[in-house]
Amino acid sequence: MCGIAGMISHDPESRIGAMLASIEHRGRDDEGVFVSRPFGSNKLKSCLGHRRLSIIDTSPAGHQPMFTEDGRYGLVLNGEIYNYKAIRRELESQAVTFTTNSDTEVLLKAFREWNVAALDKLNGMFAFAVWDDVEKELTLVRDRAGIKPLYYAQVGNQFIFASEIKAILAGGVVRAEVDKQALDQYLTFLWTPDPHTLFKNIYKLPPAHYLKWKDGKITQHEWWDLSFENIDDNRGEDYWRDKTLDTLASVVKMEMVSDVPLGSFLSGGVDSSSIVALMNEHSDGRRVSTYTVGIEQEDLKYDIIPDDTVWAREVGKLFDTDYHETMLRPDVADLLPKLVYHCDEPIADPAIITSYLISKAARETLTVLLSGVGGDEVFAGYPRQMAMKLASAFDPIPRFIRSPLMKAVESVLPGGMPGKFTAPLRNAKKFAKSAAMNFDDRYLGFGTYFTSEAKQRLYADELKTEVAAFDAYAQHRRYFEKVKNADPLNRLLYVDFKTFLPCLNLAYTDKTSMAANLEVRVPFLNVELVEMAAQMPPHLKLRGLKRKYILKRAAEKLLPRDIVWRKKAGFGAPIRSWLRGALKPMVDDLLSESRVKGRGLFDAAEVRRIIETNLSGREDLNLQVFQLLVLELWMQEFID
C-alpha cells in the first residue's frame, strides 16, 4: 500500500516534492521520484512520484518508481498483486528475468510484455501509472472494484494525477473550486458518484478503467465489467454453498500474502467472522490479531444497534485470537475536521470515524488488516435490497392510489424519537416514501437523503439556477439501463457495485486506513469471489427475507449458528446521539445563520428548520444535518 503521484508539465520537478509531502501518511518507508527529459514541441517533462509502505519485498530492491532494464517503462504502484507469483512463472517461461521478489517488478514486466492486455491476468487491488519513454505515453489503471483510488486533472497541456486530491492541489496547477453539480449529487447521496468529484475539473478514474495520455489527448477504456450473463441454474443449493466456502477460503489465503504482520477487523458479523475463521486455518499456528470497536450504551439512545462487541468477543474466544477492543469514545469535535481533510471529498457517513479509530488502534501492532467490506454488495446483505422485494408487493395497486396512500403513511410516522422503536419507525418512514415509485426510482429513493423537493427548499436562488437542468441520478440510471435485462436483484447489486461500493465504502476505507498508515484488504471483492457470485442464481443470495443466504449457509461450516444468523448492525457510529451532544456546539457554530448566509449556497432559515426539526424528533434528519456540517468543514479546509 502506497501513495502515487505524477504529472506532465514544463517544471514537474519543482512541484512533485509538495505533492508527495501531502500524501506522506500513505507510505513512510520510502520516497522516489523520476523526471524525464523534455520531449515534444512543447518541451514537456513526465514525472512519477511514489510514497512507499513496504508490504511485499520490504528490501530497498522494491523502491519505486521502478524501471525496465532498458529504461523504457517506468511504474509506480499503489496496492498489491496477489497472484504475482503465478504471473512471474508465466513470464519466466518466456525467458523474462527478475532481480527482485516484488509484485511491482512482476507488474512492470507484465505490462512491458502485454501492455493493457496484462490487466486481465491481475488479481489484486491496485492503482498504478506506467510511463512509456519511447512512445511518450502515460497509462493510468484502476482495479476492478475501485478498491484503490486514482484522481486526475488536465489544465491546458498539463496533466496531473495522484492517489489523493490533496496531492493534485499541492501540484499547483488546479485551483480548488466547487463543482456545483457534484455538490447536488453529494447532498443527494452523502457522496459523489464517479467520475466527478466535488472539485471542479478534478476527476476520479472509474473502477476497471484505464486512461491513456499522449500528445495532450486523453482516452479512457473500461477493461472489465461485472456480468450476470452466465447464471448457472443447473446446480443445487449444496453445490453453491460449498463453492462459496471454497472460493472464500481460497481468496482469504491468497490475500494473506505479506512480509509484515497482518490481522483482521472483527465485528462479530458473518463477513468478518468468516474471514477470521479462515485466517485461523491458514496462520501456521500463529494467533490471528483481531480488532473490534464498540459503542457506549448511552450513545445508543437514538441508534438502536445490537451490541456487536458481545459477538466479537465470542468469535475471538472461539478462535483464540489476539483480541483488541476499542470503545468509541472519541473527542469527535476535534477528530471530525481531521477526517474531512483526509477524505479529500466530503463523505457524510459517520462510519469514517469508526473506521479511522479502529485503523489507528490496529496500526500500533500491525501493517495489514483484512476487512469484510464488500460482502453486502456481492451477496445482497443490505436492508434496502430486502425492502425492494417487500415493496414489490404494492406494485399491483394502481399508481394513483398507491402514491397518496404511501404519502399519508409516511407523513404520520415519527422519525427520530428515542426509544426501542427508533430504527423500525425510521425505516418504515423511508420505506413508505419510496414504495410508491417505479423500480429504478424506488431503489434510488432508498439511497436519497435530500430529495429534489428538499433541495429546492434548501438552495439559494443562484444555486437553484446552476443545477436546474442537472439530474443527480443520471449515472445510476445509466447503470440500471446497462443491465436492464438482468434479474431485478442483480440489477440492484450491479448499481451498488458501480456506485455505492467504490464511491462510499471503499473510498472512506482507503482514506481512513491510510490516514493511520495501515493497509486494508477486502477478500469479498477478490475477482474470483465476485465472478463466482455473479454466476449464482439470485434467489440464493436473497432467499425470502434472508439476506446473504448462501454465504450464511457456507459460514455454518465455520461458525456457530447463533453467530451466523443473528441480527447484524451496520458499520457506523452513533451520529444521532453525537448531534445532540458532542457535536451540537459545532453544528450551532458552523451552521449558524451568519455562516450560512456568508457561504451563499443555502437558505439560512431552511438550514435552521432542518436542525430544529431533527432535534424535535419529528423527522430523522440526522444524516442531512451531518452532511451540511461535513460540507462546511470541507469548505473551510479546501475552498477557503
URLIN-V605763 format. One record per helix or strand of 2 or more residues. SS is the DSSP state (2 for helix, 1 for strand). FROM is the first residue (numbers start at 1). TO is the last residue. Records with the same first field share a line. If there is no record, write none. Layout:
BEGIN
SS = FROM-TO ; FROM-TO
END
This chain:
BEGIN
1 = 2-9 ; 30-35 ; 44-52 ; 66-67 ; 73-81 ; 124-132 ; 137-142 ; 151-155 ; 158-162 ; 203-204 ; 209-214 ; 217-222 ; 262-265 ; 289-294 ; 322-327 ; 368-370 ; 519-521
2 = 12-14 ; 16-22 ; 24-26 ; 60-62 ; 84-92 ; 103-121 ; 165-170 ; 180-189 ; 237-254 ; 270-281 ; 297-300 ; 308-318 ; 332-343 ; 351-363 ; 375-379 ; 383-394 ; 399-412 ; 422-435 ; 439-446 ; 452-458 ; 461-466 ; 474-482 ; 488-498 ; 500-515 ; 523-525 ; 527-534 ; 538-540 ; 549-555 ; 561-564 ; 575-578 ; 584-590 ; 593-599 ; 604-616 ; 622-639
END
